[in-house]
Amino acid sequence: MDRNPDVDLKKLFAGERVSISRAITLVENEQEGSEQLLKEIFARTGRSYRIGITGPPGGGKSTIANRLARWYRQQGLTVGIIAVDPTSPFTGGALLGDRVRMTDVELDEGVFIRSMASRGSLGGLSKKSIEAADVLDAAGKDIVIMETVGVGQSELDIAGAADTTVVVLVPESGDSIQAMKAGLMEIADFFVLNKSDRAGADQALMSIKMILAFRKNDGWTPDVLKAIAIEGQGTEEIAAKITEHRKFLELGDGLKRKRRQRLEERVRELVADRLRVDFWANERLTMLSAKLDTVMKMKSTPYDIAQELINGFQKG
């Protein structure tokens, strides 16, 4: 399949904003030629460092992403931001809440921000968000920040998509304990307790640290940093901790291992998607419809029908 002519690879690799935008749109909407584009840019990926920012809604994830982008720009680095917003029930697109909150870096030529829809993903990221990060990587962005939709306790996809995962919590809502019970505890490379000027911050900090003491680690011990992101307090410390974690990964084979796992998961997803499309060809949909009557009459079971469909697929 030919690549879509709307995307000029030379301009994309040079970081030209219009080309980046067109490429992400192509990928996000699965337009003709999108897979060919992803194949052609793949050799240019793997150079940027990917930072995941996740946590329950209202924690200030967008503000922290915004402040980090400004800090990295002051260091002379280019930044790409994938801000995953809830999907509109009417258009299927992103509601753009995060984009609105990042206006002070949006006009910076060295920063590219893209709001994307979660597309119903319970993991906080859609597959298209990860592919968009590949586009930003190929376009030469030094840092790619991926901020999840903030769906609550289930957004664990970010751990596989990012090199460093930052979990943002706030003191007064009790999110710390709830989030940890559901798995965010396990994926955090470190925590940021944002809005730490509010009541209960010290108690929340101690609670997180107590639970961290029971967490198994591979040589890296997650820390808890205080921040007041709206005022810029804590940004430098967060950036320093990301750098520290990056150096830890690069010292051994941690970064290579993470990226290998990411690629394995991508291949598995691609295979599953293609098998799903091939499997549910018209004849199998027709067969399913015909066989459902026997299940409704209790003459067969869903397991029997599933096995029969699989057997037919394997033979043909």
C-alpha positions as CSV (number, residue, x, y, z in Angstrom):
1,M,0.0,0.0,0.0
2,D,1.3,3.4,-0.9
3,R,1.9,6.1,1.7
4,N,-0.6,9.0,1.8
5,P,0.8,11.8,-0.3
6,D,-0.4,14.4,2.2
7,V,2.6,13.7,4.4
8,D,6.0,14.8,3.3
9,L,8.5,12.6,5.1
10,K,11.4,15.1,4.7
11,K,9.4,17.8,6.3
12,L,8.1,15.4,9.0
13,F,11.7,14.3,9.9
14,A,12.7,18.0,10.0
15,G,10.0,18.6,12.6
16,E,7.7,20.8,10.4
17,R,4.5,21.3,12.4
18,V,2.0,20.9,9.6
19,S,3.5,17.6,8.5
20,I,3.5,16.3,12.1
21,S,-0.2,17.3,12.4
22,R,-1.1,15.6,9.1
23,A,0.8,12.5,10.0
24,I,-1.0,12.2,13.4
25,T,-4.4,12.8,11.9
26,L,-3.6,10.1,9.3
27,V,-2.7,7.6,12.0
28,E,-5.5,8.6,14.4
29,N,-8.2,8.2,11.8
30,E,-6.7,5.1,10.2
31,Q,-6.8,6.7,6.8
32,E,-5.5,4.9,3.8
33,G,-1.7,4.8,3.9
34,S,-1.4,5.2,7.7
35,E,0.2,1.8,8.2
36,Q,2.7,2.4,5.4
37,L,3.6,5.7,7.1
38,L,4.2,4.0,10.4
39,K,6.4,1.5,8.7
40,E,8.5,4.2,7.0
41,I,9.0,6.2,10.1
42,F,9.8,3.3,12.4
43,A,13.6,3.4,11.8
44,R,13.5,7.0,13.1
45,T,11.9,6.1,16.4
46,G,13.5,5.2,19.7
47,R,15.4,8.4,20.1
48,S,13.0,10.5,22.3
49,Y,12.5,9.8,26.0
50,R,8.8,9.1,26.8
51,I,7.3,10.3,30.1
52,G,3.9,9.2,31.2
53,I,1.8,11.3,33.5
54,T,-1.2,9.6,35.0
55,G,-3.5,9.6,38.1
56,P,-7.1,10.2,39.0
57,P,-9.0,13.2,37.6
58,G,-8.4,16.7,39.0
59,G,-4.9,16.0,40.2
60,G,-3.2,18.6,38.0
61,K,-1.7,16.3,35.4
62,S,-2.1,18.9,32.6
63,T,-0.5,21.6,34.7
64,I,2.5,19.4,35.5
65,A,2.9,18.5,31.8
66,N,2.8,22.1,30.9
67,R,5.4,23.1,33.5
68,L,7.7,20.2,32.5
69,A,7.4,21.3,28.9
70,R,8.5,24.8,29.8
71,W,11.4,23.5,31.9
72,Y,12.7,21.2,29.1
73,R,12.5,24.1,26.6
74,Q,14.6,26.2,28.9
75,Q,17.2,23.4,28.7
76,G,17.1,23.7,24.9
77,L,15.1,20.4,24.3
78,T,12.1,20.0,22.0
79,V,8.9,18.6,23.4
80,G,5.9,16.7,22.1
81,I,2.8,16.3,24.2
82,I,0.0,13.8,23.7
83,A,-2.8,14.8,25.9
84,V,-5.5,12.2,26.0
85,D,-9.0,13.6,26.6
86,P,-12.3,11.9,27.1
87,T,-14.1,10.9,23.9
88,S,-17.0,13.1,22.9
89,P,-20.2,11.0,22.8
90,F,-21.3,13.0,19.8
91,T,-18.3,13.3,17.5
92,G,-16.0,10.6,18.8
93,G,-13.3,13.2,19.1
94,A,-11.4,14.6,22.0
95,L,-13.1,17.2,24.2
96,L,-9.8,19.3,24.2
97,G,-9.8,20.1,27.9
98,D,-6.1,19.5,28.3
99,R,-5.2,21.6,25.2
100,V,-7.0,24.5,26.7
101,R,-4.9,24.2,29.9
102,M,-1.6,24.4,28.0
103,T,-1.9,27.7,26.3
104,D,1.4,29.1,27.6
105,V,3.5,26.6,25.7
106,E,1.3,26.0,22.7
107,L,2.8,28.9,20.8
108,D,6.4,27.7,21.4
109,E,7.8,26.4,18.1
110,G,9.7,23.8,20.0
111,V,6.6,22.3,21.6
112,F,4.0,20.3,19.7
113,I,0.7,19.5,21.5
114,R,-1.9,17.1,20.3
115,S,-5.2,16.3,22.1
116,M,-6.4,12.8,21.3
117,A,-9.6,10.9,22.2
118,S,-9.3,8.0,24.6
119,R,-11.7,6.1,22.2
120,G,-13.2,4.2,25.1
121,S,-9.9,2.8,26.4
122,L,-10.1,1.9,30.0
123,G,-6.4,2.0,30.2
124,G,-6.2,5.8,29.8
125,L,-4.4,5.6,26.5
126,S,-5.6,4.4,23.1
127,K,-3.4,2.5,20.6
128,K,-3.5,5.6,18.4
129,S,-1.9,7.7,21.2
130,I,1.1,5.4,21.2
131,E,1.4,5.6,17.4
132,A,1.2,9.4,17.6
133,A,4.1,9.3,20.1
134,D,6.0,7.4,17.4
135,V,5.3,10.3,14.9
136,L,6.6,12.8,17.4
137,D,9.6,10.6,18.0
138,A,10.4,10.4,14.3
139,A,9.9,14.1,14.0
140,G,12.9,14.6,16.3
141,K,11.2,15.6,19.6
142,D,13.7,15.0,22.4
143,I,11.0,14.5,25.0
144,V,7.5,13.1,24.5
145,I,5.0,13.6,27.3
146,M,1.9,11.4,27.4
147,E,-0.8,12.5,29.7
148,T,-3.6,10.0,30.3
149,V,-7.3,10.8,30.3
150,G,-7.6,10.5,34.1
151,V,-10.2,7.7,34.2
152,G,-9.4,6.7,37.7
153,Q,-8.0,3.4,38.9
154,S,-7.7,1.5,35.7
155,E,-5.3,3.5,33.6
156,L,-2.3,1.2,33.6
157,D,-1.5,1.2,29.8
158,I,0.8,4.1,30.4
159,A,3.4,2.0,32.2
160,G,4.0,0.0,29.0
161,A,4.0,3.1,26.7
162,A,6.4,5.3,28.8
163,D,10.0,5.0,29.8
164,T,9.3,6.8,33.1
165,T,5.8,6.8,34.7
166,V,4.8,9.6,37.1
167,V,1.6,9.2,39.1
168,V,0.0,12.4,40.3
169,L,-2.2,12.4,43.4
170,V,-3.7,15.1,45.6
171,P,-4.0,15.1,49.4
172,E,-7.6,15.7,50.3
173,S,-9.5,13.2,48.1
174,G,-8.1,9.9,49.5
175,D,-7.0,9.1,45.9
176,S,-3.6,7.8,47.2
177,I,-4.9,4.7,48.9
178,Q,-7.7,4.0,46.4
179,A,-5.3,4.3,43.4
180,M,-2.7,2.0,45.0
181,K,-5.2,-0.7,45.7
182,A,-6.1,-0.8,42.0
183,G,-2.6,-0.9,40.5
184,L,-1.3,2.6,40.1
185,M,0.9,1.8,43.0
186,E,2.7,-0.8,41.0
187,I,3.3,1.2,37.8
188,A,4.6,4.5,39.4
189,D,8.3,5.1,39.0
190,F,7.6,8.0,41.5
191,F,4.7,9.9,42.8
192,V,3.9,13.6,42.8
193,L,1.7,14.9,45.6
194,N,0.3,18.0,43.9
195,K,-1.6,20.8,45.6
196,S,0.5,20.0,48.6
197,D,-0.3,23.3,50.2
198,R,-3.8,21.9,51.1
199,A,-4.8,20.4,54.3
200,G,-3.9,16.7,54.8
201,A,-0.8,16.8,52.6
202,D,1.7,15.6,55.2
203,Q,-0.6,12.8,56.2
204,A,-1.1,11.7,52.6
205,L,2.6,11.8,52.0
206,M,3.2,9.6,55.0
207,S,0.5,7.2,53.9
208,I,2.1,6.8,50.4
209,K,5.5,6.3,51.9
210,M,4.3,3.7,54.3
211,I,2.7,1.6,51.5
212,L,5.8,2.1,49.3
213,A,7.8,0.3,52.0
214,F,6.0,-2.9,51.2
215,R,6.5,-2.6,47.4
216,K,9.0,-5.0,45.8
217,N,11.5,-3.1,43.6
218,D,14.2,-3.9,41.1
219,G,16.8,-1.6,42.6
220,W,14.8,1.5,42.0
221,T,12.8,2.9,45.0
222,P,9.9,5.1,44.1
223,D,9.9,8.5,45.9
224,V,7.1,10.9,46.7
225,L,7.6,14.6,45.7
226,K,5.6,17.5,46.8
227,A,4.5,20.1,44.3
228,I,2.2,23.1,43.8
229,A,2.2,22.9,40.0
230,I,-0.1,25.9,39.4
231,E,2.6,28.0,41.0
232,G,5.5,26.1,39.4
233,Q,6.7,24.7,42.7
234,G,8.3,21.3,42.4
235,T,8.8,21.3,38.6
236,E,12.6,21.3,38.8
237,E,12.5,18.4,41.4
238,I,10.1,16.4,39.1
239,A,12.4,16.9,36.1
240,A,15.5,16.0,38.2
241,K,13.7,12.8,39.4
242,I,12.9,11.8,35.8
243,T,16.5,12.3,34.9
244,E,17.6,10.2,37.8
245,H,15.3,7.4,36.8
246,R,16.5,7.6,33.2
247,K,20.1,7.3,34.3
248,F,19.1,4.3,36.5
249,L,17.5,2.6,33.5
250,E,20.4,3.3,31.2
251,L,23.0,2.1,33.7
252,G,21.7,-1.4,33.3
253,D,19.5,-2.9,30.6
254,G,16.3,-1.5,32.1
255,L,15.5,0.9,29.3
256,K,16.3,-1.7,26.6
257,R,14.1,-4.2,28.5
258,K,11.2,-1.8,28.8
259,R,11.3,-0.9,25.1
260,R,11.5,-4.5,24.1
261,Q,8.4,-5.3,26.1
262,R,6.7,-2.3,24.5
263,L,7.5,-3.7,21.0
264,E,6.3,-7.2,22.0
265,E,3.0,-5.8,23.2
266,R,2.6,-3.8,19.9
267,V,3.2,-6.9,17.8
268,R,0.6,-8.8,19.9
269,E,-1.9,-6.0,19.5
270,L,-1.4,-5.9,15.7
271,V,-1.8,-9.6,15.4
272,A,-4.9,-9.6,17.6
273,D,-6.5,-6.8,15.5
274,R,-5.8,-8.5,12.2
275,L,-7.0,-11.9,13.4
276,R,-10.2,-10.2,14.7
277,V,-10.9,-8.6,11.3
278,D,-10.1,-11.8,9.4
279,F,-12.0,-14.0,11.7
280,W,-15.3,-12.1,11.6
281,A,-15.7,-12.5,7.9
282,N,-19.3,-12.5,6.5
283,E,-19.6,-16.3,6.5
284,R,-18.7,-16.6,10.2
285,L,-21.1,-13.8,11.1
286,T,-23.8,-15.7,9.2
287,M,-22.8,-18.9,10.9
288,L,-22.9,-17.3,14.3
289,S,-26.4,-15.9,13.7
290,A,-27.6,-19.3,12.5
291,K,-26.1,-21.2,15.5
292,L,-27.5,-18.8,18.1
293,D,-30.9,-20.4,17.8
294,T,-29.6,-23.7,19.1
295,V,-28.0,-21.9,22.1
296,M,-31.2,-20.1,22.8
297,K,-33.0,-23.5,22.9
298,M,-30.3,-24.9,25.2
299,K,-29.4,-27.5,22.6
300,S,-25.8,-26.1,22.5
301,T,-23.6,-23.8,24.5
302,P,-21.6,-20.6,23.6
303,Y,-18.5,-22.6,24.1
304,D,-19.5,-25.2,21.5
305,I,-20.3,-22.5,19.0
306,A,-17.0,-20.7,19.7
307,Q,-15.0,-23.9,19.2
308,E,-16.9,-24.7,15.9
309,L,-16.1,-21.2,14.6
310,I,-12.5,-21.5,15.5
311,N,-12.2,-24.9,13.9
312,G,-13.6,-23.6,10.7
313,F,-11.3,-20.6,10.7
314,Q,-8.2,-22.8,11.3
315,K,-9.2,-25.1,8.4
316,G,-10.0,-22.4,5.9
